Amino acid sequence: MATPGFIRELRAGIGHQLLFLPGISAVVRDDGGRVLLVRRADNGRWSVIGGIPEPGEQPAQTAVREVMEETAVICVPERILAVETLQPVRYPNGDNCQYLDIALACRAVGGTARVNDDESLEVGWFALGALPPLERFALDRIELATRREPARFVPAGTQSR
């Protein structure tokens, strides 16, 4: 994911110190139940779509914007899947971040899936039984999107992933 300008400005003042940031992940499905995935340019791995909200932006707005920016697909957020603090991440440039991820189930309502920015190498729709190799993060969120149950909140005292 590209680093938003407001975070680059923060980094200019604090260097590589740990930043605790909101993150939004979107599990987008079509009417046939397929899942929209992107193969990320930064690590070459397939994943659900995600990003960081701009200041003042609502999580649902972030999901819609990120999905459009990365894939040219128009989506409608339908429900919260999970709210979870993830393990800290150290990026190759030395920046340290920890994300509070809000995962949303979204339904595709328009557009044609394609690479729409420089953050993705490929974009595609995948049947649940034919997913490419995915990290546990993406698999967990896709599994939650296939169930009709309340949002998952990680209990107090539980380690994040």
Sine and cosine of phi, psi and omega as CSV:
sin_phi,cos_phi,sin_psi,cos_psi,sin_omega,cos_omega
0.00,0.00,0.65,-0.76,0.03,-1.00
-0.94,0.34,0.57,-0.82,-0.02,-1.00
-0.99,0.16,0.85,-0.52,0.04,-1.00
-0.88,0.48,0.48,-0.88,-0.03,-1.00
-0.83,0.55,-0.64,0.77,-0.04,-1.00
-0.91,0.41,-0.47,0.88,0.04,-1.00
-0.98,0.21,-0.62,0.79,0.08,-1.00
-0.86,0.51,-0.62,0.78,0.03,-1.00
-0.91,0.41,-0.68,0.74,0.06,-1.00
-0.87,0.49,-0.70,0.71,-0.02,-1.00
-0.87,0.49,-0.54,0.84,0.02,-1.00
-0.87,0.49,-0.50,0.87,-0.02,-1.00
-1.00,-0.08,-0.51,0.86,-0.11,-0.99
-0.93,-0.37,-0.02,1.00,0.01,-1.00
0.91,0.41,-0.70,-0.71,-0.09,-1.00
-1.00,-0.07,0.19,0.98,-0.01,-1.00
-0.82,0.57,0.42,-0.91,0.01,-1.00
-0.88,0.47,0.79,-0.61,0.13,-0.99
-0.93,-0.36,0.75,-0.66,0.10,-1.00
-0.99,-0.12,0.89,-0.46,-0.15,-0.99
-0.77,-0.63,0.50,-0.87,0.16,-0.99
-0.97,0.26,0.55,-0.84,0.10,-0.99
-0.67,-0.74,0.54,-0.84,0.01,-1.00
-0.85,-0.52,0.77,-0.64,0.14,-0.99
-0.89,-0.46,0.63,-0.78,-0.07,-1.00
-0.85,-0.53,0.84,-0.54,0.13,-0.99
-0.98,-0.17,0.97,-0.26,-0.07,-1.00
-0.98,-0.18,0.80,-0.61,0.03,-1.00
-0.84,-0.54,0.47,-0.88,0.07,-1.00
-0.99,-0.15,-0.01,-1.00,-0.05,-1.00
-0.90,0.44,-0.34,0.94,0.05,-1.00
-1.00,0.01,0.01,1.00,0.02,-1.00
1.00,0.04,0.01,1.00,0.03,-1.00
-0.94,0.34,0.41,-0.91,-0.02,-1.00
-0.95,-0.32,0.70,-0.71,0.06,-1.00
-1.00,0.07,0.82,-0.57,0.00,-1.00
-0.78,-0.63,0.42,-0.91,0.09,-1.00
-0.85,-0.52,0.57,-0.82,0.16,-0.99
-0.99,-0.16,0.92,-0.39,-0.16,-0.99
-0.93,0.37,0.65,-0.76,0.03,-1.00
-0.95,0.30,-0.46,0.89,-0.08,-1.00
-0.97,0.24,-0.48,0.87,-0.03,-1.00
-0.71,-0.70,-0.04,1.00,0.04,-1.00
0.96,0.26,0.11,0.99,-0.04,-1.00
-0.99,-0.14,0.50,-0.87,0.09,-1.00
-0.97,0.24,0.57,-0.82,-0.02,-1.00
-0.35,-0.94,0.23,-0.97,0.21,-0.98
-0.95,0.31,0.23,-0.97,-0.03,-1.00
-0.99,0.15,0.60,-0.80,0.01,-1.00
-0.35,-0.94,0.21,-0.98,0.04,-1.00
-0.03,-1.00,-0.05,-1.00,-0.05,-1.00
-0.96,-0.27,0.75,-0.66,0.06,-1.00
-0.90,0.44,0.57,-0.82,0.17,-0.99
-0.97,0.25,0.43,-0.90,0.03,-1.00
-0.79,0.61,0.77,-0.63,0.02,-1.00
1.00,0.10,-0.12,0.99,-0.04,-1.00
-0.99,0.14,0.69,-0.73,0.03,-1.00
-0.97,0.22,0.51,-0.86,-0.01,-1.00
-0.80,0.59,-0.66,0.75,0.01,-1.00
-0.90,0.43,-0.62,0.78,0.05,-1.00
-0.89,0.45,-0.66,0.75,0.00,-1.00
-0.88,0.48,-0.71,0.70,0.00,-1.00
-0.85,0.52,-0.75,0.66,-0.02,-1.00
-0.88,0.48,-0.72,0.70,-0.02,-1.00
-0.89,0.45,-0.75,0.67,-0.04,-1.00
-0.89,0.45,-0.67,0.74,0.01,-1.00
-0.88,0.47,-0.71,0.71,0.02,-1.00
-0.90,0.44,-0.74,0.67,-0.03,-1.00
-0.87,0.50,-0.66,0.75,-0.11,-0.99
-1.00,0.04,-0.48,0.88,-0.17,-0.99
-0.77,-0.64,-0.16,0.99,-0.08,-1.00
0.92,0.39,0.24,0.97,0.05,-1.00
-1.00,-0.08,0.68,-0.74,0.08,-1.00
-1.00,-0.07,0.76,-0.65,-0.03,-1.00
-0.73,-0.69,0.29,-0.96,0.06,-1.00
-0.82,-0.57,0.87,-0.49,0.08,-1.00
-0.92,0.39,0.69,-0.73,-0.04,-1.00
-0.91,-0.42,-0.54,0.84,0.00,-1.00
-0.26,-0.97,0.33,-0.94,0.08,-1.00
-0.99,0.11,0.75,-0.67,0.04,-1.00
-1.00,-0.07,-0.67,0.74,-0.07,-1.00
-0.32,-0.95,0.46,-0.89,0.15,-0.99
-0.77,-0.63,0.88,-0.47,-0.18,-0.98
-0.46,-0.89,0.72,-0.69,0.14,-0.99
-0.99,0.11,0.82,-0.57,-0.05,-1.00
-1.00,-0.02,0.24,-0.97,0.07,-1.00
-0.91,0.42,0.52,-0.85,0.06,-1.00
-0.85,0.53,0.50,-0.86,0.00,-1.00
-0.85,-0.53,0.69,-0.73,0.12,-0.99
-0.92,-0.38,0.87,-0.49,-0.03,-1.00
-1.00,0.10,0.35,-0.94,-0.03,-1.00
-0.82,0.57,-0.46,0.89,0.01,-1.00
-0.99,0.15,-0.01,1.00,0.02,-1.00
0.99,-0.14,-0.17,0.99,0.02,-1.00
-0.91,0.41,0.63,-0.77,0.04,-1.00
-0.90,-0.43,0.77,-0.64,0.01,-1.00
-0.66,-0.75,0.45,-0.89,0.17,-0.99
-0.71,-0.70,0.74,-0.67,-0.11,-0.99
-0.94,-0.33,0.65,-0.76,0.24,-0.97
-0.99,-0.10,0.98,-0.22,-0.09,-1.00
-1.00,0.03,0.78,-0.63,0.16,-0.99
-0.94,-0.34,0.94,-0.35,-0.03,-1.00
-1.00,-0.09,0.75,-0.67,-0.04,-1.00
-0.85,-0.52,0.67,-0.74,0.17,-0.99
-1.00,0.09,0.76,-0.65,-0.03,-1.00
-0.78,-0.63,0.45,-0.89,0.03,-1.00
-0.91,-0.42,0.77,-0.64,0.05,-1.00
-0.95,0.32,0.72,-0.70,0.00,-1.00
-0.79,-0.61,-0.01,1.00,0.00,-1.00
0.04,-1.00,0.03,-1.00,-0.01,-1.00
0.99,0.12,0.19,-0.98,0.05,-1.00
-0.84,-0.55,0.82,-0.57,-0.07,-1.00
-0.89,0.47,0.79,-0.61,0.05,-1.00
-0.30,-0.95,0.28,-0.96,0.12,-0.99
-0.92,0.39,0.84,-0.55,-0.12,-0.99
-0.86,-0.50,0.01,1.00,0.06,-1.00
-0.40,-0.92,-0.12,-0.99,-0.04,-1.00
-1.00,-0.01,0.12,0.99,0.00,-1.00
-1.00,0.06,-0.24,0.97,-0.08,-1.00
-0.81,-0.58,0.57,-0.82,0.10,-1.00
-1.00,-0.06,-0.56,0.83,0.01,-1.00
-0.55,-0.84,0.40,-0.92,0.08,-1.00
-0.68,-0.73,0.66,-0.76,0.03,-1.00
-0.30,-0.95,0.35,-0.94,0.10,-1.00
-1.00,-0.10,0.71,-0.71,-0.04,-1.00
-0.75,-0.66,0.72,-0.70,0.14,-0.99
-0.93,0.37,0.49,-0.87,-0.03,-1.00
-0.85,0.53,-0.53,0.85,0.00,-1.00
-1.00,0.08,0.03,1.00,-0.05,-1.00
-0.71,-0.70,0.60,0.80,0.01,-1.00
-0.94,0.33,0.58,-0.82,0.12,-0.99
-0.95,0.30,0.14,-0.99,0.07,-1.00
-0.85,0.53,0.78,-0.63,-0.03,-1.00
-0.75,-0.66,0.47,-0.88,0.11,-0.99
-0.96,0.28,0.36,-0.93,-0.03,-1.00
-0.80,0.60,-0.63,0.78,0.01,-1.00
-0.79,0.62,-0.80,0.60,-0.04,-1.00
-0.93,0.37,-0.68,0.73,0.00,-1.00
-0.87,0.49,-0.67,0.74,0.02,-1.00
-0.87,0.49,-0.71,0.71,-0.04,-1.00
-0.94,0.35,-0.61,0.80,0.07,-1.00
-0.90,0.43,-0.67,0.74,0.03,-1.00
-0.87,0.49,-0.69,0.72,0.03,-1.00
-0.88,0.48,-0.59,0.81,-0.02,-1.00
-0.93,0.36,-0.40,0.92,-0.01,-1.00
-0.99,0.12,-0.23,0.97,0.00,-1.00
-0.99,-0.13,0.44,-0.90,0.11,-0.99
-0.94,-0.35,0.99,0.17,0.02,-1.00
-0.61,-0.79,0.20,-0.98,-0.03,-1.00
-0.87,0.48,0.33,-0.95,0.04,-1.00
-0.84,0.54,0.53,-0.85,0.04,-1.00
-1.00,-0.03,0.82,-0.57,0.12,-0.99
-0.90,-0.43,0.79,-0.61,-0.02,-1.00
-0.95,0.31,0.81,-0.59,-0.04,-1.00
-0.88,0.47,0.50,-0.87,0.06,-1.00
-0.83,0.56,0.63,-0.77,0.02,-1.00
1.00,0.08,-0.01,1.00,-0.01,-1.00
-1.00,-0.09,0.66,-0.75,0.02,-1.00
-0.95,0.32,0.64,-0.77,0.09,-1.00
-0.98,0.20,0.22,-0.97,-0.03,-1.00
-0.99,0.11,0.00,0.00,0.00,0.00
